[in-house]
Amino acid sequence: MGNVVFQGPLERVDTCCWRIPKSYKAGMRVDGLIFADEPMIERIRGDLAPEQVANVACLPGIQGASLAMPDIHWGYGFCIGGVCATDPSEGGVISPGGVGYDINCGVRLVRSTLTEADVRPRLPALVDELFKQIPTGVGRTGKYHFEPHELRELMIDGPRRLAERDLVTERDVEFTEAHGRLDGADPSMVSKRAYERGHAQCGTLGAGNHFLEVQVVDHVVDAEAAAAFGLAEGNVCILIHSGSRGLGYQVCDDALRALRNAPANHGISLPDRQLVCAPATSVEGRHYLGAMRAAANFAWCNRQLLMWQTREVFEEVFGRPWTELGLELVYDVAHNIAKFEEHTINGVRKHVWVHRKGATRAFPPGHVEIPQAYRHMGQPVFVPGDMGRASWVLAGQQGSMEKTFGTTCHGAGRAMSRTAAAKDAQDRHIAGELAARGIIVRAGSRRGLAEEQSAAYKDVDHVVDVVHHAGLSKKVARLRPIGVIKG
């Protein structure tokens, strides 16, 4: 969509925020707000993602504003980086497009007591072994197989259920968003085809922008927060990015078909049929929510098993138990999810459905849903950049509750389509370019690497600057990749 320029108004609110007034188009119930600085907004104008922000503002029951983070780019229905809250008591809807196909795609960070000096001599062997033992790529299955009744239990209970196979610790559960479990999951709303796709995919990485990276804490910005999160300059971490795999994709696909006629049946007029939705309290809405929550719980199990396999590889390569290597979970956050949360809107406390599509929860210090160990600092937030530059650890701030329903960005955001990125890299050797910079990468295909090259993404440092200055989340530490596996 990058060849089409957004023709609507973008009014400056402040140095980090721009408004699309609700007068822009018929049907808008609230304004649209995009968090970006001036250089960034000029690039955003060259895409139709702002039009999607305006379209989302037309959804029944929407509260406050239709929001977009600085990693905004075109998506299905909602833009990537899109956020909205709907009040079910005012006819508020739930929309699969506001969650995405990869339900509860998210990121978890694992810290260690190893330094870059410890890891460098064994880095080639480590990356090779990670790539060998952790399944990557489209449709790949793994070593963990779950029968339908076991899958049902995973979808209800999340990672806690993996204790039966000694694949999770109590601490792992404690430091996962929502303890890895959304109440109200209903596996009976998950189709047979989704079960078939999920039974052997738990503990697999997938393809596209999913990855597992060995990283070094490159620079600490906030020493107190970094210490609270167990991060120190020079130490090695592992960042894991994956979601609900084929099971979640199927749940979304099934929902889009099932909800096709729901807007008309409920008298809802939409500017874009990709915004297909239903009142959250309707039969159709409740069916989707039950299946979505089940897929979200499955995704947390998937990332737990990816982390467990990572621990096993480190044990093998370094010859010591993972507990001695300090491979503890810092936190796990979702960025494709809808959650029922309490927020203050125009001075009134309300329970609303917060859709976060390519956007991360960023609750501030003191919030009861943050683990006690971090509560004084704010919720950890992880913002992946690209495999050649950096990722960031942030901490949620009070501004997120005041401006964005407790939300911040989820990544750098694409600056180039996959086709354009592959064309740009057709005469280059991406793995060789990364190796020359000290980054070892293993991937299933050269095209996959080309599509994920650094130039395909915005500069994550720039994106993080915006949410930092907007008061949504503050910088804690910058992470530099040294080893990467991808599908």
C-alpha positions as CSV (number, residue, x, y, z in Angstrom):
1,M,0.0,0.0,0.0
2,G,3.1,2.2,0.1
3,N,2.4,3.8,-3.3
4,V,-0.8,5.5,-2.1
5,V,-0.5,8.7,0.0
6,F,-3.0,9.3,2.9
7,Q,-5.1,12.3,1.8
8,G,-6.7,13.1,5.1
9,P,-5.7,15.6,7.8
10,L,-3.0,14.9,10.3
11,E,-3.1,17.7,12.9
12,R,-0.2,18.1,15.3
13,V,-1.2,17.5,19.0
14,D,2.4,17.8,20.3
15,T,5.9,16.7,19.4
16,C,4.9,13.0,19.6
17,C,1.2,12.8,18.6
18,W,-0.9,13.6,15.5
19,R,-4.7,13.7,15.3
20,I,-7.1,12.6,12.5
21,P,-10.2,14.6,13.6
22,K,-13.5,12.7,13.6
23,S,-14.8,15.2,11.1
24,Y,-12.5,13.6,8.5
25,K,-15.1,11.0,7.4
26,A,-18.7,10.1,8.0
27,G,-19.1,7.4,10.6
28,M,-16.1,8.3,12.8
29,R,-17.2,8.3,16.4
30,V,-13.9,9.4,17.9
31,D,-10.7,11.0,16.7
32,G,-7.7,9.0,15.5
33,L,-4.4,9.6,17.3
34,I,-1.0,8.5,15.8
35,F,2.1,8.6,18.0
36,A,5.0,9.7,15.9
37,D,7.5,12.6,15.6
38,E,7.7,14.9,12.6
39,P,10.2,13.0,10.5
40,M,8.3,9.8,11.1
41,I,4.8,11.2,10.3
42,E,6.0,12.2,6.8
43,R,6.8,8.6,6.1
44,I,3.5,7.4,7.6
45,R,1.6,9.7,5.2
46,G,3.0,7.6,2.3
47,D,0.9,4.6,3.5
48,L,-2.8,4.0,3.9
49,A,-2.4,2.8,7.5
50,P,-3.8,6.2,8.8
51,E,-6.9,5.4,6.8
52,Q,-7.3,2.2,8.8
53,V,-6.9,4.3,12.0
54,A,-9.9,6.4,10.8
55,N,-11.9,3.3,9.9
56,V,-11.4,1.8,13.3
57,A,-12.8,5.0,14.8
58,C,-16.2,4.0,13.3
59,L,-16.6,0.9,15.4
60,P,-19.6,0.8,17.7
61,G,-18.8,1.4,21.4
62,I,-15.2,2.7,20.7
63,Q,-13.8,4.8,23.6
64,G,-11.4,7.7,23.7
65,A,-9.7,7.5,20.4
66,S,-8.6,5.1,17.7
67,L,-4.9,4.8,18.4
68,A,-1.7,3.9,16.5
69,M,1.8,3.4,17.7
70,P,5.0,4.7,15.9
71,D,5.6,1.2,14.4
72,I,2.4,1.7,12.4
73,H,2.0,0.0,9.0
74,W,-0.8,-1.5,6.9
75,G,-2.5,-4.6,8.3
76,Y,-5.7,-6.6,7.9
77,G,-8.6,-4.4,9.0
78,F,-6.6,-2.7,11.8
79,C,-3.2,-1.3,11.1
80,I,-0.2,-3.0,12.7
81,G,0.3,-0.9,15.8
82,G,-3.4,-0.3,16.2
83,V,-5.1,0.0,19.5
84,C,-8.8,0.6,20.4
85,A,-11.0,0.0,23.4
86,T,-14.7,-0.8,23.2
87,D,-17.3,-0.7,26.0
88,P,-19.7,-3.7,25.8
89,S,-22.3,-1.7,27.8
90,E,-22.5,0.7,25.0
91,G,-22.8,-1.9,22.2
92,G,-19.0,-2.2,22.0
93,V,-17.8,-4.8,19.5
94,I,-15.0,-7.3,19.3
95,S,-13.1,-7.5,16.0
96,P,-10.7,-10.3,15.0
97,G,-8.9,-7.7,12.8
98,G,-8.0,-5.9,16.0
99,V,-6.2,-9.0,17.3
100,G,-4.7,-10.4,14.1
101,Y,-4.1,-13.8,12.6
102,D,-1.3,-14.8,14.9
103,I,-3.3,-14.6,18.1
104,N,-1.0,-13.7,21.1
105,C,2.1,-13.4,19.0
106,G,4.5,-12.0,21.6
107,V,8.0,-11.8,23.0
108,R,9.8,-13.2,26.0
109,L,13.2,-12.3,27.3
110,V,15.5,-14.7,29.1
111,R,18.5,-13.4,31.0
112,S,21.7,-15.2,31.9
113,T,24.8,-14.8,34.0
114,L,26.9,-15.4,30.9
115,T,28.9,-12.6,29.3
116,E,29.7,-12.0,25.7
117,A,33.3,-13.1,26.4
118,D,31.9,-16.4,27.7
119,V,29.7,-17.0,24.7
120,R,31.8,-15.8,21.8
121,P,34.1,-18.8,21.5
122,R,31.1,-21.2,21.4
123,L,28.7,-18.9,19.5
124,P,28.9,-20.8,16.2
125,A,28.2,-24.1,17.9
126,L,25.5,-22.5,20.0
127,V,23.6,-21.0,17.0
128,D,24.0,-24.2,15.0
129,E,22.6,-26.3,17.9
130,L,19.7,-23.9,18.5
131,F,18.8,-24.1,14.8
132,K,19.1,-27.9,14.8
133,Q,17.0,-28.5,17.8
134,I,14.3,-25.8,17.7
135,P,11.9,-26.3,14.8
136,T,11.7,-23.3,12.5
137,G,9.8,-22.6,9.3
138,V,6.3,-22.7,7.8
139,G,4.2,-25.7,9.0
140,R,7.1,-27.3,11.0
141,T,6.2,-29.6,13.8
142,G,8.3,-30.4,16.9
143,K,9.0,-33.0,19.5
144,Y,6.1,-32.2,21.7
145,H,2.8,-33.8,20.7
146,F,-0.5,-33.2,22.4
147,E,-3.6,-35.3,22.0
148,P,-6.9,-33.4,21.6
149,H,-7.7,-33.7,25.3
150,E,-4.3,-32.5,26.2
151,L,-4.5,-29.5,23.8
152,R,-7.9,-28.7,25.4
153,E,-6.2,-28.5,28.8
154,L,-3.4,-26.3,27.5
155,M,-5.9,-24.0,26.0
156,I,-7.8,-23.7,29.3
157,D,-4.8,-23.5,31.7
158,G,-1.9,-22.2,29.7
159,P,1.7,-23.0,30.6
160,R,0.9,-24.1,34.2
161,R,-0.4,-27.3,32.7
162,L,3.1,-28.1,31.4
163,A,4.1,-28.8,35.0
164,E,2.8,-32.3,34.4
165,R,5.7,-32.8,32.0
166,D,8.2,-30.9,34.1
167,L,8.5,-28.2,31.4
168,V,7.7,-25.1,33.4
169,T,8.6,-23.7,36.8
170,E,6.4,-21.6,39.1
171,R,8.6,-18.7,38.5
172,D,8.1,-19.0,34.7
173,V,4.3,-18.7,35.2
174,E,4.7,-15.8,37.6
175,F,6.7,-13.8,35.1
176,T,4.4,-14.3,32.2
177,E,1.7,-11.7,31.3
178,A,-1.6,-12.7,32.9
179,H,0.3,-15.7,34.3
180,G,-0.1,-17.2,30.8
181,R,-3.8,-17.7,31.2
182,L,-6.8,-15.8,30.1
183,D,-10.0,-16.7,31.9
184,G,-13.0,-17.7,29.8
185,A,-11.1,-19.7,27.2
186,D,-13.5,-22.1,25.5
187,P,-11.7,-24.9,23.5
188,S,-15.1,-26.1,22.3
189,M,-15.2,-23.0,20.1
190,V,-11.9,-24.1,18.4
191,S,-12.4,-26.1,15.2
192,K,-11.2,-29.6,14.5
193,R,-8.9,-28.2,11.8
194,A,-7.3,-25.8,14.4
195,Y,-6.7,-28.8,16.7
196,E,-5.1,-30.7,13.9
197,R,-2.8,-27.8,13.1
198,G,-1.8,-27.3,16.7
199,H,-1.2,-30.8,18.0
200,A,2.5,-30.9,17.0
201,Q,3.3,-27.2,16.7
202,C,3.6,-26.3,20.3
203,G,7.3,-25.5,20.9
204,T,8.0,-24.4,17.3
205,L,9.2,-21.0,16.1
206,G,7.5,-20.5,12.8
207,A,8.6,-18.3,9.9
208,G,8.3,-14.7,8.8
209,N,9.4,-12.2,11.4
210,H,9.5,-14.8,14.2
211,F,12.9,-15.4,15.6
212,L,15.1,-16.5,18.5
213,E,18.1,-14.2,19.1
214,V,21.1,-14.4,21.3
215,Q,21.7,-10.9,22.4
216,V,24.1,-8.8,24.6
217,V,23.0,-6.0,26.9
218,D,24.7,-3.3,24.9
219,H,23.8,-0.2,26.9
220,V,21.9,0.4,30.2
221,V,19.9,3.7,30.2
222,D,18.1,3.2,33.5
223,A,20.3,1.4,36.0
224,E,17.7,1.0,38.7
225,A,15.1,-0.6,36.3
226,A,17.8,-2.8,34.6
227,A,18.9,-4.1,38.0
228,A,15.3,-4.9,39.0
229,F,14.9,-6.8,35.7
230,G,18.2,-8.6,36.3
231,L,20.0,-7.0,33.4
232,A,23.7,-5.9,33.4
233,E,25.8,-4.5,30.6
234,G,27.8,-7.2,28.8
235,N,25.5,-10.0,29.8
236,V,23.9,-12.3,27.3
237,C,20.1,-12.6,26.9
238,I,17.8,-14.6,24.6
239,L,14.8,-12.9,23.0
240,I,12.1,-15.2,21.6
241,H,9.4,-14.0,19.3
242,S,6.5,-16.3,18.3
243,G,2.8,-16.9,18.6
244,S,0.0,-19.4,18.4
245,R,1.2,-20.9,15.1
246,G,-1.3,-22.7,12.8
247,L,-3.8,-23.1,15.6
248,G,-4.2,-19.4,16.2
249,Y,-4.2,-18.7,12.4
250,Q,-7.0,-21.2,12.0
251,V,-9.0,-19.7,14.9
252,C,-8.8,-16.2,13.2
253,D,-9.7,-17.6,9.8
254,D,-12.7,-19.5,11.1
255,A,-13.9,-16.4,13.0
256,L,-13.7,-14.1,9.9
257,R,-15.9,-16.6,8.1
258,A,-18.3,-17.1,11.0
259,L,-18.7,-13.3,11.5
260,R,-19.1,-12.4,7.9
261,N,-22.8,-11.6,8.3
262,A,-22.7,-10.5,11.9
263,P,-22.4,-6.7,11.2
264,A,-25.5,-6.7,9.0
265,N,-27.4,-8.9,11.5
266,H,-26.7,-6.4,14.3
267,G,-27.3,-3.3,12.2
268,I,-23.6,-2.3,12.1
269,S,-22.3,-0.3,9.1
270,L,-18.5,-0.6,8.4
271,P,-16.2,1.4,6.2
272,D,-14.1,-1.7,5.5
273,R,-15.4,-5.3,5.4
274,Q,-12.0,-6.4,6.9
275,L,-13.3,-4.8,10.2
276,V,-15.9,-7.6,10.5
277,C,-17.1,-7.6,14.1
278,A,-19.9,-8.4,16.5
279,P,-21.1,-7.0,19.8
280,A,-18.9,-8.5,22.5
281,T,-21.9,-9.6,24.4
282,S,-23.6,-11.3,21.4
283,V,-23.5,-15.1,20.7
284,E,-21.1,-14.6,17.8
285,G,-18.8,-12.3,19.9
286,R,-18.7,-14.7,22.8
287,H,-17.8,-17.6,20.5
288,Y,-14.9,-15.7,19.1
289,L,-13.7,-14.5,22.5
290,G,-13.8,-18.1,23.8
291,A,-11.7,-19.3,20.9
292,M,-9.4,-16.3,20.9
293,R,-8.6,-16.8,24.6
294,A,-7.9,-20.5,24.0
295,A,-5.5,-19.7,21.2
296,A,-3.8,-17.1,23.4
297,N,-3.2,-19.6,26.2
298,F,-1.8,-22.0,23.6
299,A,0.6,-19.3,22.4
300,W,2.0,-18.8,25.9
301,C,2.6,-22.6,26.1
302,N,4.4,-22.4,22.7
303,R,6.8,-19.7,24.0
304,Q,7.3,-21.6,27.2
305,L,8.4,-24.7,25.3
306,L,10.6,-22.6,23.0
307,M,12.3,-21.3,26.1
308,W,12.6,-24.7,27.7
309,Q,14.3,-26.1,24.5
310,T,16.6,-23.1,24.6
311,R,17.6,-23.9,28.1
312,E,18.4,-27.5,27.1
313,V,20.6,-26.3,24.2
314,F,22.6,-24.0,26.5
315,E,23.0,-26.8,29.0
316,E,24.4,-29.0,26.2
317,V,26.8,-26.4,24.8
318,F,28.1,-25.1,28.1
319,G,28.0,-28.3,30.0
320,R,26.1,-26.8,33.0
321,P,22.5,-26.9,34.2
322,W,20.4,-24.0,33.0
323,T,19.9,-22.9,36.6
324,E,23.6,-22.4,37.0
325,L,23.7,-20.3,33.8
326,G,21.0,-18.1,35.3
327,L,18.6,-18.7,32.4
328,E,15.6,-17.1,34.1
329,L,12.6,-15.6,32.4
330,V,12.6,-11.8,32.7
331,Y,9.0,-11.5,31.4
332,D,6.7,-12.5,28.5
333,V,4.4,-10.0,26.8
334,A,1.7,-10.4,24.2
335,H,1.2,-8.0,21.3
336,N,-1.8,-9.5,19.3
337,I,-4.6,-9.8,21.8
338,A,-7.8,-8.4,23.1
339,K,-8.3,-8.2,26.9
340,F,-11.1,-7.1,29.2
341,E,-9.5,-4.4,31.4
342,E,-10.5,-1.6,33.7
343,H,-9.6,1.9,32.6
344,T,-10.5,5.5,33.5
345,I,-12.1,7.2,30.5
346,N,-13.2,10.8,30.8
347,G,-13.0,10.5,34.5
348,V,-15.2,7.3,34.7
349,R,-13.9,3.8,35.5
350,K,-15.0,1.4,32.8
351,H,-14.4,-2.2,31.8
352,V,-13.5,-2.3,28.1
353,W,-12.2,-4.6,25.5
354,V,-8.7,-3.4,24.6
355,H,-7.6,-4.6,21.2
356,R,-3.8,-4.5,20.8
357,K,-2.8,-5.4,17.2
358,G,1.0,-5.2,17.0
359,A,1.0,-3.3,20.3
360,T,2.3,-4.2,23.7
361,R,0.7,-3.8,27.2
362,A,2.8,-1.3,29.2
363,F,1.3,-0.9,32.7
364,P,2.9,1.7,34.9
365,P,4.5,1.3,38.4
366,G,2.1,0.2,41.1
367,H,-0.3,-1.7,38.8
368,V,-1.5,-4.9,40.5
369,E,-1.0,-7.1,37.4
370,I,2.8,-6.5,37.4
371,P,4.9,-9.1,39.3
372,Q,5.7,-7.9,42.7
373,A,9.5,-7.8,41.9
374,Y,8.9,-5.3,39.2
375,R,5.9,-3.4,40.5
376,H,7.9,-0.3,41.7
377,M,9.5,0.0,38.2
378,G,6.6,-0.7,35.8
379,Q,5.9,-3.6,33.5
380,P,8.8,-4.8,31.4
381,V,8.2,-4.2,27.7
382,F,10.3,-5.7,24.9
383,V,10.6,-4.0,21.5
384,P,12.4,-6.1,18.8
385,G,14.1,-4.1,16.1
386,D,15.8,-6.1,13.4
387,M,18.4,-8.8,13.3
388,G,21.2,-6.4,12.3
389,R,20.7,-3.6,14.7
390,A,19.1,-3.8,18.2
391,S,16.1,-4.5,20.4
392,W,15.0,-2.6,23.5
393,V,13.8,-3.3,27.0
394,L,11.4,-0.6,28.2
395,A,9.3,-0.1,31.3
396,G,5.6,0.9,31.3
397,Q,4.8,4.5,32.5
398,Q,1.8,6.3,33.8
399,G,1.4,8.1,30.4
400,S,0.3,4.9,28.9
401,M,-2.8,4.7,31.2
402,E,-3.6,8.3,30.5
403,K,-3.2,8.2,26.7
404,T,-3.2,4.7,25.3
405,F,-5.1,2.3,27.5
406,G,-1.8,1.1,29.0
407,T,-0.2,0.4,25.7
408,T,3.1,1.1,23.8
409,C,4.8,-0.1,20.6
410,H,5.6,-3.7,19.8
411,G,8.6,-3.5,17.4
412,A,10.3,-1.4,14.9
413,G,7.6,-1.8,12.3
414,R,8.1,-2.6,8.6
415,A,9.5,0.1,6.3
416,M,9.5,-2.1,3.2
417,S,7.2,-4.9,2.0
418,R,8.5,-8.4,1.9
419,T,8.5,-8.3,-1.9
420,A,10.4,-5.0,-2.0
421,A,12.9,-6.2,0.6
422,A,13.6,-9.4,-1.3
423,K,14.1,-7.4,-4.5
424,D,16.4,-5.0,-2.7
425,A,18.6,-7.9,-1.5
426,Q,18.6,-10.0,-4.6
427,D,22.3,-9.4,-5.4
428,R,23.5,-9.4,-1.8
429,H,24.4,-12.1,0.7
430,I,22.6,-11.1,3.9
431,A,24.1,-13.8,6.1
432,G,27.5,-12.7,5.0
433,E,26.8,-9.1,5.7
434,L,25.7,-10.0,9.2
435,A,28.7,-12.2,9.8
436,A,31.0,-9.4,8.9
437,R,29.4,-7.5,11.8
438,G,29.8,-10.3,14.3
439,I,26.2,-11.7,14.0
440,I,25.8,-15.4,13.2
441,V,22.5,-16.2,11.5
442,R,20.9,-19.5,10.5
443,A,17.7,-19.5,8.5
444,G,15.6,-21.8,6.4
445,S,16.0,-19.8,3.2
446,R,18.0,-17.0,1.6
447,R,14.7,-15.3,0.6
448,G,13.5,-15.4,4.1
449,L,16.6,-13.6,5.2
450,A,16.2,-11.1,2.4
451,E,12.7,-10.3,3.5
452,E,13.9,-9.7,7.1
453,Q,17.0,-7.7,6.3
454,S,17.6,-4.6,8.4
455,A,16.5,-2.2,5.7
456,A,13.0,-3.8,5.7
457,Y,12.4,-2.2,9.2
458,K,12.2,1.2,10.7
459,D,15.1,2.2,13.0
460,V,14.0,0.8,16.4
461,D,16.0,3.5,18.2
462,H,13.8,6.1,16.5
463,V,10.6,4.3,17.3
464,V,11.5,3.8,21.0
465,D,12.5,7.5,21.2
466,V,8.9,8.4,20.4
467,V,7.2,6.2,23.0
468,H,9.9,7.3,25.6
469,H,9.3,11.0,25.0
470,A,5.5,10.5,24.9
471,G,5.6,9.0,28.4
472,L,4.1,5.7,27.3
473,S,7.2,3.6,28.4
474,K,10.7,4.5,29.3
475,K,14.1,3.2,28.0
476,V,15.8,0.7,30.3
477,A,18.4,-1.1,28.2
478,R,19.5,-1.7,24.6
479,L,20.2,-5.2,23.4
480,R,22.5,-6.1,20.5
481,P,22.1,-9.3,18.5
482,I,25.1,-11.7,18.1
483,G,23.2,-14.9,17.1
484,V,19.9,-15.4,15.2
485,I,17.8,-18.3,14.1
486,K,14.8,-17.8,11.8
487,G,12.4,-19.9,9.7
